[in-house]
Amino acid sequence: MTLFGRTAAATVAAAVLALTAGCTTTGARPADRPDGRPGDRPGAAADERIHGIALPSWSAGDYDSPAAGRYLRGIAATGARWVSLTPTWYQSGVHDASMRTTEETASDASLRRIIRRAHAAGLKVLLKPHVDLTGGGDRAGIRPADRDAWFAAYTRFIAHYAELADGLGVERFSVGTELAGTSRDGGRWRAVIRAVREAYAGPLVYAANYDEYERIPFWDALDLIGVDAYWPLAERPTADARRLGAAWRPITRELAAYSARHHRRILFTEAGYVSQRGATTAPYSWTVSRQPAEAEQAAAYQALLTALDGERWWAGVCWWMWDDWPDSGETPARLAYSPHGKRAEEVLRRWWRT
């Protein structure tokens, strides 16, 4: 498989030189870009609010599955206008200096096909490449022993997908996701962002975890602030949407102020709740309990959409996630993050189809 075209290879080489030289120059701000595209700043009229749902992949052929067309149609039927796609590379340990494709990585050919199918279905695409650990574990724990080597490898990885995204007209691109063990390194991340901008002309975001975003030093080099919005909302299980909405109020005040300070709108690059009792106490967990709780999941969807509705600084949400691929889900569908066929899907339809 050929990973890099001539342009991306040259970009990567330049980025690696910048990394080793310790270059920390800020990337071009959106308003300064030569293509003249507007940035996603608070109140930017050029950008609609993103109504999206993630369709992750867990193997090389997922995006070529016979279910792919049905899943895209199902996403669009909720009123969503965006789909988030997540090709993933893996590293063996948190201190490794590189990442690689495995049998769990969506093939480039399948990724190209799913992007074309999404566009044909009327969906815009957020391409959000991930780096994960082969044995499981939290990617936020990645702290490479050789940071120069890791960032050089990461730049090759992300520039590859940036070039692919640009060639297919992908509408948004994420330069990273929840890499809290590296994301305070502003100089090296700015070099990564410059490499991506050379390969991709559209707006850029980084997807920071909800407990990471305030420590990111490079928001000014991007077009959007991205937050994976897994804030706990309750101490005990509840299906009271008003109570959950009240829990959002201090969070939204904090986010509004943060957006104003950084002159960037905030996109919830992920948000989601399993349909399990206690989901709102730990939204980031796949295994809160073994007891189904569709009403709690639906109340959490309702609370988020109500709390954020009308906030000009909010750029929208990509819900985690649509259905697992046939025979691939480790969590039973009745307990999983998917809203499909549950009360949460009805909530989305009421909000997004009116």
N, C-alpha and C positions, 0 to 999 in steps of 0.2 A: 504494500500500500504506500503510495506517495503521500507524505504528510505535508510537504511544504512546496509552494510555488516559489519562483525566483524572487518576487517582491517580498514575500513573508520572510524568506531566508535572509535577505539583506537587512530587513528590519530587525530580525532577531540578533544578527551579528552586531548591529549598531547598539541595540539595547544592552547586550552583554558587555560591550566596551564601556557604555555609560555606567553600568553597574560596578564594574571593576574600578572605574575611575572615581566612584563615589559621587557621581553627578546627582544633584538634587533640584535641578531647575523645574519649576512648576509647569505642567502641561498647559496647553492653550485653554483658556476659559471658553465656554460655549459661544459667547458673543464675539470672541476674537477669531473664530474658526473661519478659514477662507471660503468654505462652502456657504457661509451666511445662514446656516440653520439656527433657529432660536433655541435657547436652552430651556430646560424644565425648571424654571425659577417660579417662586410663588406668584400665582396669577397669570402665568404665561398663557396667552390665548391660543397659541398654536398647538397646544397639546390637550387632547381629551383625557378624561380620567380612564385609567386602565381597569377594565373588568376582565380578569384573567383567571385561568385554572392551570395548574401544572400537570404535565403528562410526563413523568419521569420514566427512564428506561433502566432495566436491571440486567439486560443481556444484549449481545451483539445484534440479535434479530428482532428485538421488541418492536422497533419502529416500522418493521416490515410485516408485523403480525397481521393476519386477516382481520383482527379486531380494530386495527388502527383507524380505518375509515369510520367505523361505528363510534369509536371513542371521540373522534373529532366532531362528528355530527352531534353527539350527546353533549359535548362541551358547548358547542354553538347554540344548542337548543335551550340552554339555561339563560341565554342572553349574553353570555360571555363573548367578548370580541377579541380576546387575546389567549394564546396558549404559551406556557413556559416549557421549554425542552431542556433536558439536563444530561448531555453526554458526560460520562464520568471516567476519569483516569484514576489509577490507584498507586499508592506507595505502601511498602511492606511495614514500615514502622514510623513513629513520629519523628525520629532523628534522621531518616533517610534524606538523601540529597537529590532524589529524582522521583518522577512518577511515570507510569507507563499504561498502555492499554492492556486489558485482559479480556477474557471471554464475556465479562459483564459490561464491556464498553460498547455502546451503540456504534455500529460501523458508520463510516462517513457516507457510504452509499445510502444506507437506511435513513440517516439523518437528513441528507439532501431530499430524499423522497418524502419524508414526513413534513418537512418545511413546505415543499411544493403543494402537498395535499392540504396542509393547514391554510395556505393562501387560497387555494381553490375553494375551500369551505368558507371563505370570508373571514378567517382569523388572522390577526397579526401575531408576530412571534417575538417573544423574549427568549434569546438563546443564553442559557445560564450554565456554562460548563462547571462541573464539580471536580474536586480532588477528594478522594476518600481513602480509608485504610483497608488493606486486603483482609485483615482479620476482624473488621468491625472497629468500633470505637469512634470517638468524637474527633472530627477533623480540626476542631479548635485546638486540640492538643498537639498539632504538628509544630515542632520547633526544631528545624534542621540543624544538625551539627555544623555543616558547611553551608552557610547562608548564601554565599556568592554562587555556589554550584546549584543550590535549590532554586534560587531566583532565575538563574540562567535557564534551567530546565523548565521552570514554570512559564517563563516568557515564550519558550518554544511551543509549549502546550497551548497557551491561551492565544498566541498570535495565529496558530493554525486555525482555530475555530473562528477567530475574528475575520480572517481572510475568507473562510467558507461562508460566514454570515454575510459579508459584504457582497459576495458574488451572487447570493440568493435573495438579496433585498430584505434581509431580516431587519425588523423595525427597531429593536432595542438589543443591547448586548451587555452582559454582566462580566466584569473583569475578574471577579472572584466571589467566593461564597464562604462566609463563616470561618475564615482563616485567622482567628484571633491570635494565634501564636506567632504570626508574622506581620499582622496588619498595622502594628505600630511603627514599622520600618518605612517611614514616609519616603525617603530617598529612593529606595529600591522599588517601592510600589509606583512612584511617579515614572520611573524608567519603564516599568511594565505598561503603564497607561499610555506612554508615548508610543511604544511599539504597537499597541492595539490601535491607536488613532491612525498610525501609518497604514494599517491594513483594513480598517473599517471606518466608514464615514458617518455612521449614525450615532445617536445619543448613547452614552455609557453610564453604567451604574455599578456599584459594588454592593453585594448583599451581606450586610453586617448582621450578626445575631443581635437580639434585643438588648443583651447585656454587653455588647461590644461597640455599638455605633458611636458612642460619645468619645471613644478613644482613637477614632480614625483621624489621621492627620492630613489626608489627601482629598477631602471632599471637593476642594476648590478646583481640582484637576478633572472632575467628573461633571456630568450633566444632571444627575439625580443622586439623592441620598437613598440608599436601599436599606430596609430593615426587615429582618425575618421576625415577625411580630408575635412571639410566643410568650408574652407576659402572662404569668398566672393571674387569674381574675377573682379567685375565690379560695377560701381555706377549706370549704366543704363542698361536696357536690351540690349543684343547684341548676334548675332549669328556669330560673327567674331572669328573664331578659333585662328587666329594669334594674335589678340588682347588679347584673354583669355590666350593664351600661354605665352605672355609677362608678364601677371600678375603672372604666376607661377614662373618666374625666381628668384625673391628675396626669395620666399618661399623655392624653392629647394636649393638655396645656404645656407639658414638657416638650413634646414634639413640635408644637407650633412655635415655641420660642427658639428651639434648636434650628428649625427651618429658617426662621427670620435671621438668626445670627450668621448662617452659612449661605444665605441667598440661594437656596436650592429647595425644590419640592421633595417630599418624602414619599417613596413608593414602598408599599409592603410587598417586598419581593417574595415573601412567603407569609402565610397565616393559615392556621388550620387547627382542627380539633378532631380527635378520634371520637367515634360514637360509643364511648364507654363511660360508665359512671365515674365521675371525678375528672373528666377531661379538662374542665376549666381550672382545675387546681394545678395541672401540669401539662399545658398544651403541647409541649415539646416531647412528650412521652408517647411511644407506641403502645405501652403496656401499663396503663393506669390500673385497670381491673379487667376481669373477665365478664363483667355484667354489661349487657348492651344498654345504651342510653341515648336513643335518637333525639329525645326531647332536649337533653342537655346540649348536644351538638348543635341542634337547630337554634336554641336560645343564644348560644355563643356567636353563631353567624349573625343572627338578628342584632345582637348587642353591638358587634363591631361595625356593621353597616350603618346602624342608627347613630352611633357615636361619632363616626367619621363623616357622615353625610354633610355636605355643605362646607367642609373645611377646605379653603382654597389652597393651603399648603400641601394637601394630601393628593398624591398622584394616582392613587388607586391600590388595587390588591391583586396578587396572583395566589389563589387559594391552593393549598397543599392538601389533597391532590385528587385527580380523577381516579378511575378504577385501576387496580393492579392488572397486569397482563394475565391472560388465562394461565392457570397452573403455576404462577410465579409468586403469588402473594403469601408471605409468611403470617400475616395477620388475617383472620377470617373477615370476609367482607362486611359482616354485620357489626364488627368492632373497629374497622379500619378508618383511616382519615377520609376516605371517599365519601362525598355527599350523595353519590348517585343512588337514586331510588329510595332516598331517605327524606326525612322532613327538612333537612338542611338544603336539599336541592329545591324544595318548594320555596324556601326563603329566598334563594338566589333568583328563582324565576319571578317572584313578586317584586324584587328590587330591580332586576336587570331587564325585564321584558316589558315594563310599563313606560 
